[in-house]
Each structure stands twice: as structure tokens, then as C-alpha cells.
Amino acid sequence: MKKALLALNSIKKSGVIDDYAIGGAIAASFYIEAVNTEDVDVFLFMSASENSVLLSLQPIYDALKKLGGRVEKEYIVIGDWPIQILPAYSPLVEEAVKQAVSVQYGNIETRIFSAEYLCAIALDTGRIKDFYRVASFIEQGKVDRLVLKRLVKKYQLENKTKKVLNWDGDENC
């Protein structure tokens, strides 16, 4: 994973991307018991080209290939880690990238989504495994329930909370 993080930090420093944050199971593992995952979900900001309104991931793939990455299916593999590059695709994810927290992985600094944003995005995504992840965050006391409640309200996710096993629906969350 170190090679992957160094490569991401390098393309940020060189201006290929404006910012990034890790989401998904890898980010969640900084807060709760790790879940088996096959890839690293990297959400990013990248300025659109002056000549196009479409966002191309090609400059990112090209830069990562120069740093030793290889393309396999929808991933760019760096070292042994497949990385899935995902543009910040919604206002919730954009805000999550902006509010990401810095953490250390060994001696490498990286950015991950906060626990509250991980939960809100999981609710929004709405897969069964996502509802279980939110329940784990709550059960283990790893989420600020008031912050999560604000995000749920702001992004109109109230209906999805009914699918979380330990969501009590009280005023504290």
C-alpha cells in the first residue's frame, strides 16, 4: 500500500489532481475492524480541461503508469494494490473529500474520509454491506452521531437509516 500512497501523493504534488481522499473499506479500517477488500477506493478532485467540459481520467492513469502503475480492468495497480479512481461524483462526496482527515500509514501521510462521511456515503450507496458498516460504526462508538445526523438531514438520507439495524431514531442521532 505504501507505493500506492506515495504515487497518489506524487500526482497531487505535481498538480495532476487537485486533491484526493480514500474511502470505502480501507478508510473504514482506520476506525473499525478491517473488512476484507480487494482494492483502494480513491475519490478525487481534478480540474476539467479548458477545452472540455468532460473530466478525463487519462492524465491520472498516465501519471500513475509513469510511477510504475499498470492498468488492469477498471484499476490501476501500484505495487500489489489495485486502485479504483473515482471522481467526486456528488455534492456529498465532494464535501467528504474537502473535509477528509489526514492520517499516517506507516510514515506516509494520506487523507481518508471521516467516519461520519463514510457512514453518510454508505447510506447513500445503499447496499446491504453498507448498512452493516454503518451499524458497526454506531455499535463501536466510532462516529459522532450528531455530525452524522446533520449529514443525513442535509443530504436527505433519512429513509435509508431505517435499514441500519442499530439506528435508534432518537434525537441523539
N, C-alpha and C positions, 0 to 999 in steps of 0.2 A: 504494500500500500504506500510505502514511503516514496517510491519512484513516481507513483501516480500523483501524489500530493505535491511533490516538487515540480512536476510538469505543469500542473494546474497553476501553482503559484508563479511559475515562469511565464506562462502565457498571459496571466493577469499583469505581471510587472511589465511585460513588453507591450501591453496595450491591445492585444488580440481580443481580449474580453474586458469588459468594464469591471465586473465583479462576479463572484460565484459563491455558492453555499452548497454543502452536501445535505441531502435529505434522505428519506427512506430509512431502511433498516440500519444502515451504517451510522447515520446520525442518531437514530433511536438508541443504538448500543452505547452511546455516551451517557445515557440516562437510565435505561432499564436493561434487564438481562438481554444479551445479544440473541438475535434471531438469525438463523441460517439465511444467507443471501449470496447470490452469485455475482452481484455487480455493485458498483458505486453509482448512485444517482446524483448527478451534478447539475444543479439548476443555475442558470447564469443570465447575466445582462451582457448584451453586445450591441454596440451602436449599429444601426442599419446603414448600409452604403448610401452615399449621396445619390447614386444613380438608380436606386431601387427601394421600393417600399417593403420588399420581401427580405427576410432575415436569412442569410445563408450560413450554414454551419461549416461550410468548406474551409474557411480560413482557420477555424479551430482545429479541424481534423488535420489540415496541412501542418499547422504549428506543432501539434502533438506527434505527428509522424516524424517530424524533424528531431523530436526529442526521444525517438525510439518506439513510438506507438505503432500499432498495426491495426487495421480495420478488420473486424470480424462481425459479420451481420450488422446489427444496429449499434455495436460497441466500438470503441477504440480501446485496445488492450495495451496497458502500460505495465511492464513487469508481468505479474500474474493476475492483475486486476482488470476486468472488463469495466469500462466506464461508459455510462449512458449519459450523453449530453442532452439536456432538456432546457430549452429556453423558458424563461419565466412566463408561463402561458396564461396567467390570470392575475387580477389585482391581488388576490390573496398570496399567490406565490411570489409576485414582485415584492410585496411587503415583507414576506418571510426572508427573501434574500437581503433586502435592505436592513432588516432587524437581526440578521444572523449573528451568532456569538462566536468569538474566537476561542479555539481550544488548541491544546497541544496533542499531537500524535507523535509520541517519542519526542524528538527535538524539533519537529516541524509544526509550524503554526498553520492551522486551517480554519475554515469557517463552516459552521453547521447551523441548521435551523434550531431555534429554541424549542423546548418541549411543547410549549403552547401552540406554536405554529405547526409543528409536526402533527399534533392532535387535530388541529383545525383542518389541515390539508388531508389527513386521513379521513376525517368525517366527510369532507367534500368529495374525496375519491370514492368512498362508499363501498369498498369491498369488505367481505366478512373479516378477512385478516386485518383490515384497517380498524374495524370496530374493536377487535380483540386488542390491538395495540393501544388504542385509546383507553380501554378498560385497564390494561396493565399500567399505563402511566398514572391513572387515577388511583388504582389499588396500591401502588407502591409510593404514592405521595410525591411523585416527581414532576408535577405540573402545578402551576399557580392557577387554581380553579377560577379565581376572579378574572384574571387575564384571559383565560380560555373562554369564559362566559362572554366577555366583551367581544372576542373574535367570532364566536358563534353567532352572536346577535348582529355584529357588523356585516358578516358575510352570509347571513340568513341560512344558517345550518341547523336551526332548532329542530326541524323534523328528523334529522339524522341522529340526534342524540338519543332518541327512543330505542335505537338499535344497539346502544352500548350497555352491556349487562349491568354495570355498577353506577350508571349515571342516575343520581337520585332526584334530579329535577328541583332541588330546593333552591333557596335564594343564594346559597353559598356557591352554587355552580349551576 
